[in-house]
Amino acid sequence: MNQKPKKPGRGGLFSAWHLVAYIVIAGLLAYAVDSQFSHFRSGISVLAEANLLLALAGLALTASTFCIAAGIYRTLALSHLRYLRTLAVEIAAAFVNRLLPAGIGGLGLHGDYLHRQKHSVAEATAVVSVNNALGIVGNIILLVIMLAVWPHRLSVSAFNFSPGKALIVGVVVAALAIVIIAVRRVRVELASFARNFGRSLRTYLRCPGKLLVALALATTLTLVYALILYVSSRAVGVKLAYSSVFVVFSVGTLIGAATPTPGGLVGVEAGLFAGFAAYGVPAAPALAAVLLYRVLTYWLPLIPGLVALILVRRAHLV
């Protein structure tokens, strides 16, 4: 008998490894604010003078990400989904993801929607798991391609690491490794995800066309998000090549995914800023580019996301 997908309990949001990660993030944030306060003020000044047309282009690209993301879910669905309904749920998930840590909110909302659209619990889990994994796979594929085409821009020698920056990166990596190795809950969750993904992938091996189309869309989505960051950086005068900005985007995405805060808050910003700094971008324009990108992709979608959430709940879609 089908059951409604379980929603995460409060224990999952405030577990020991989350507390450790929050302490690490808070320490890094305190250090950044203390040592870079003058740059922060300069960054705000640079942001105030951003190119309006490029900022609007970034906003239009952000709107397109919801359309692509809805297309991925519709492609992966094991029962028919209406596109406009799926798009509304995708916009609503953007709001929920700002409230719950590390994508938990979006996973629950998508799972609930799929269950109401004639998916069993196992099928809903398969769709959500494969969707999340395709984003990672698409990013890796693009990085490999860019490394092959522009090796001189993506090599280690392209980065401008000072001893202080290298120390901060080392602390972050070490802290995450300690959390993964030392905290049993994290190991259990990672093992559970691997098992669920394996079962989910077998579901799609019977229909590889769905998987290939969804992967193409997921890759496109990644390219668009990196393009938003590229446009944001250009709007504030940062002139890095798109391939380099893609690396910066990948760094920010990786750190954000490992940060147990709503939407990877603070983690994404820190990762993006570190990526720009590694390429030698001055602190003020680097911070301005990060802030503009996060305004476009994180803060502005809150309003339409809330409206969409109210509408999809009234329509009993979730």
C-alpha positions in Angstrom: 0.0 0.0 0.0 1.4 3.4 -1.0 2.4 5.7 1.8 3.0 9.4 1.7 6.8 10.2 1.6 8.1 10.9 5.1 9.0 14.5 5.9 12.2 15.1 7.8 11.9 15.5 11.5 13.5 18.2 13.6 16.2 15.8 14.8 17.5 15.7 11.2 17.8 19.5 11.1 19.7 19.9 14.4 21.9 16.8 14.5 25.5 16.8 15.9 27.2 17.2 12.6 25.0 20.2 11.7 26.1 21.8 15.0 29.8 21.2 14.2 29.3 22.6 10.7 27.5 25.6 12.0 30.4 26.3 14.4 33.0 26.0 11.6 30.9 28.3 9.3 30.3 30.8 12.1 34.1 31.0 12.8 34.9 31.5 9.2 32.2 34.1 8.8 33.5 36.0 11.9 37.0 35.9 10.5 35.9 37.1 7.1 33.8 40.0 8.6 36.7 41.0 10.9 39.4 40.9 8.3 37.4 42.0 5.2 35.0 44.6 6.6 36.5 47.4 4.5 36.3 45.3 1.4 32.6 44.5 2.3 31.8 48.2 2.3 33.7 48.6 -1.0 31.8 45.7 -2.5 28.5 47.2 -1.6 29.6 50.4 -3.4 30.6 48.5 -6.5 27.3 46.6 -6.4 25.4 49.9 -6.3 27.0 50.8 -9.6 26.3 47.5 -11.4 25.3 47.5 -15.0 21.5 47.4 -14.9 21.0 45.8 -18.3 23.3 42.9 -17.4 21.6 42.6 -14.0 18.2 42.3 -15.8 19.7 39.7 -18.1 20.7 37.7 -15.1 17.2 38.0 -13.7 15.7 36.7 -17.0 18.2 33.8 -16.9 17.2 33.0 -13.3 13.5 32.8 -14.4 14.6 30.3 -17.1 16.2 28.0 -14.5 12.7 27.2 -13.1 11.5 26.3 -16.6 14.4 23.9 -17.2 14.2 22.4 -13.7 10.5 21.7 -14.2 11.3 20.1 -17.5 13.8 17.7 -15.8 11.2 16.5 -13.4 8.6 16.1 -16.1 11.1 14.0 -18.1 12.1 11.8 -15.2 8.5 11.3 -14.0 7.3 7.7 -14.1 3.7 8.9 -14.5 2.5 11.8 -16.6 3.0 15.3 -15.1 1.4 18.5 -16.4 4.2 21.0 -17.1 2.6 24.1 -15.7 1.7 22.4 -12.5 5.2 21.1 -12.2 6.6 24.5 -12.9 4.5 26.0 -10.1 5.8 23.4 -7.7 9.4 24.1 -8.8 8.9 27.8 -8.0 7.3 26.9 -4.7 10.3 24.7 -3.9 12.6 27.6 -4.4 10.9 29.3 -1.4 10.8 26.1 0.8 14.6 25.6 0.1 15.2 29.0 1.7 13.6 27.8 5.0 15.0 24.2 5.4 18.7 23.3 5.2 20.6 21.6 2.4 17.8 21.0 0.0 15.7 19.0 2.5 12.7 21.3 1.9 12.7 20.9 -1.9 13.1 17.1 -1.6 10.1 16.8 0.6 8.0 19.1 -1.5 8.9 17.3 -4.8 8.3 13.9 -3.2 4.9 15.0 -1.9 3.9 16.4 -5.3 5.0 13.2 -7.1 3.2 11.0 -4.7 0.0 13.0 -5.3 0.6 12.5 -9.1 0.3 8.7 -9.0 3.9 7.9 -8.0 4.5 5.3 -5.3 6.9 6.2 -2.5 9.6 4.2 -4.2 9.0 5.9 -7.6 8.9 9.4 -6.0 12.2 8.6 -4.2 13.7 7.4 -7.5 12.7 10.5 -9.4 14.0 12.9 -6.7 17.2 11.0 -6.2 18.1 10.7 -9.8 17.2 14.4 -10.4 19.7 15.4 -7.6 22.4 13.1 -8.9 22.1 14.3 -12.5 23.0 17.8 -11.4 26.3 16.5 -9.9 27.0 14.3 -12.9 26.3 17.2 -15.3 28.6 19.5 -13.4 31.4 16.9 -13.5 31.0 16.3 -17.2 31.2 20.0 -18.0 34.3 20.4 -15.8 36.0 17.5 -17.7 35.1 19.0 -21.0 36.4 22.5 -20.1 39.5 21.0 -18.6 40.2 19.3 -22.0 39.4 22.5 -24.0 41.0 25.2 -21.8 43.6 23.4 -19.6 45.6 26.6 -19.1 42.7 28.4 -17.5 41.7 25.6 -15.2 45.1 24.3 -14.1 46.4 24.8 -10.5 48.9 27.4 -11.8 45.9 29.6 -12.9 45.0 30.2 -9.2 46.5 32.9 -7.1 46.6 31.4 -3.6 48.3 33.2 -0.8 49.3 31.3 2.3 46.4 32.8 4.2 43.8 31.7 1.6 45.4 28.2 1.4 45.1 27.9 5.2 41.4 28.8 5.1 40.7 26.3 2.3 42.6 23.7 4.2 40.6 24.3 7.4 37.3 24.0 5.6 38.3 20.8 3.8 39.7 19.3 7.0 36.5 20.3 9.0 34.2 18.6 6.4 36.4 15.5 6.3 36.3 15.2 10.1 32.5 15.6 10.1 32.1 12.9 7.5 34.6 10.5 9.1 33.9 11.0 12.8 30.1 11.4 12.9 28.3 8.1 12.4 25.1 9.8 11.3 26.8 11.4 8.3 28.2 8.1 7.2 24.9 6.4 7.6 23.1 9.1 5.6 25.7 8.9 2.8 25.5 5.1 2.7 21.7 5.3 2.6 21.8 7.8 -0.3 24.2 5.6 -2.2 21.9 2.6 -1.8 18.8 4.6 -2.8 20.5 6.0 -5.8 21.6 2.6 -6.9 18.0 1.3 -6.8 16.7 4.4 -8.5 19.2 4.2 -11.3 18.1 0.6 -12.0 14.6 1.9 -12.5 15.8 4.1 -15.4 18.0 1.6 -17.1 14.8 0.2 -18.6 14.1 3.6 -20.2 17.6 5.1 -21.0 16.0 7.8 -23.2 14.5 9.5 -20.2 17.8 9.5 -18.5 19.7 10.9 -21.4 17.2 13.7 -22.0 17.1 14.6 -18.3 20.9 14.6 -18.2 21.0 17.0 -21.2 18.6 19.3 -19.4 20.5 19.1 -16.1 23.7 20.0 -17.9 21.9 22.9 -19.5 20.7 24.0 -16.1 24.2 24.0 -14.7 25.5 26.0 -17.7 22.7 28.6 -17.2 23.5 29.0 -13.5 27.2 29.5 -14.3 26.1 32.0 -17.0 24.1 34.0 -14.3 27.3 34.2 -12.2 29.3 35.2 -15.4 26.7 37.9 -16.2 26.7 39.1 -12.5 30.5 39.3 -12.5 30.5 41.3 -15.8 27.9 43.6 -14.4 30.3 44.7 -11.7 33.4 44.9 -13.9 35.0 41.4 -13.3 36.4 40.2 -16.6 37.0 36.5 -16.2 36.5 34.0 -19.0 33.3 32.0 -18.8 35.3 28.8 -18.3 37.0 30.3 -15.2 33.7 31.6 -13.8 32.4 28.0 -14.3 35.1 26.7 -12.0 34.3 29.4 -9.4 30.6 28.4 -9.7 31.5 24.7 -9.2 33.5 25.6 -6.0 30.7 27.6 -4.6 28.2 24.8 -5.4 30.3 22.2 -3.8 30.8 24.1 -0.6 27.1 25.1 -0.5 26.0 21.5 -0.9 28.2 20.6 2.2 26.8 23.5 4.2 23.7 22.5 6.3 22.0 25.9 6.0 19.0 27.0 4.0 20.1 27.1 0.3 23.7 26.7 1.4 23.6 30.2 2.8 27.0 31.5 3.8 28.7 28.4 2.4 27.9 29.3 -1.2 28.9 32.9 -0.7 32.2 31.9 0.9 33.0 29.4 -1.8 32.2 31.8 -4.7 34.3 34.6 -3.0 37.2 32.2 -2.5 37.0 31.1 -6.1 37.1 34.6 -7.4 39.9 35.5 -5.0 41.9 32.4 -6.2 41.8 33.8 -9.8 43.2 37.1 -8.5 40.0 39.2 -8.6 40.1 42.1 -6.1 38.0 41.7 -3.0 35.5 44.5 -3.6 34.3 43.5 -7.2 34.5 39.8 -6.2 32.2 40.4 -3.3 29.9 42.5 -5.4 29.6 39.8 -8.1 28.8 37.2 -5.4 26.2 39.4 -3.8 24.5 40.2 -7.1 24.4 36.5 -8.0 22.9 35.5 -4.7 20.3 38.4 -4.9 19.2 37.1 -8.3 19.2 33.4 -7.5 18.5 33.2 -3.8 16.6 36.3 -2.5 14.5 37.5 -5.4 12.8 34.1 -6.0 11.4 34.3 -2.4 8.4 36.4 -3.4 7.2 34.4 -6.4 8.1 31.2 -4.5 5.8 32.2 -1.6 3.0 33.0 -4.0 3.5 29.7 -5.8 3.5 27.8 -2.6 0.2 29.3 -1.5 -1.3 28.4 -5.0 -0.1 24.8 -5.1 -1.3 24.2 -1.6 -4.7 25.5 -2.5 -4.7 23.3 -5.5 -3.8 20.3 -3.3 -0.7 19.6 -5.4 1.4 19.4 -2.2 
